[in-house]
Amino acid sequence: MREVTAEAKASLDITNDVCPITFVKTKLKLEELEPGEVLEVILKSGEPLANVPRSAKQEGHKILKVEQQGENFRLLIRKGE
């Protein structure tokens, strides 16, 4: 499987937030982007890591990558149409 690389148009750090605010902030940031643009989200494990990607997919966005970076995770989301 080849690695997906994408240039993030915007970045969002939600490591200090708890659910459901984590996805609310992610959704608001995605609304600022054009379809096809990529948002980088830095988040913690647990509920945010489980809920933010799932909620983004339900909204029609594509999860490009989830990778661990120390204690946090980096999520790349491509905005849907």
N, C-alpha and C positions, 0 to 999 in steps of 0.2 A: 504494500500500500504506500503510495507516495505521500509525502508530507504536504499539507496545504499551507501555502504562504499567502498572506494578504497584507496590504498596507492599510493600517487602521486610519480612518478619517478622524476619529475622535476616541478619547479614552475616558473611562469613568472608574473611580475607586470607591467601592461600596463596602470596604472591609470594616468600617465602623458602624455599619447599619445592620438592622435585623429585619427579618421577613415580617410583613409584606413590603416594607419600604424598599428593600433591595430591588424588587422587580419594578416597583413604581418609578424609582429613579432611572432604572435601565430603560423602561418604556418611554419616559419623557426624553431621554437622551436620543433614543432611536428615532423619535418623531422629528428631531432636528436634522436628521440625515436624509439624503436622497436614496431612493430604492437602489440596491446594489452596493451601497457604501458599507464599510465595515466599522463596527464599534468594538473596541477593546474594553473588557470589563475585568477589573481586579476584585476578587471576592474570596471569602473564607470558605472552608469546607463545611459540611453539615447542611442545614436547611438552605442557605443561599446557593450552594453548589448543586443541590438537588432541584431546587425550585426555579431559579432564574433560567437555566437552559430549557427546561420543560415548558415554562410559560412563554419564553421567546418562540419556541417551535409552534406552540398553540396559536400564536399571533401571526404565524406565517413567515417567520424569519428562519435563516439557516445557521446552524451551529457549525462553524468551520474548524474550531480547535478548542480543546480544553487541556491546559498543561499546568502542572504544579510548579510554583516558583517559591521555594522556601516553605513558609507556613501558609501562603496564600495560593490562589489559582488564577490563571489568566485565561479568559474566555474570549473568543473571537466570534462575533455575530454579524452575518451579512443581512442587511435589511431587505425584507421582502417587498413585493409590489404594493 
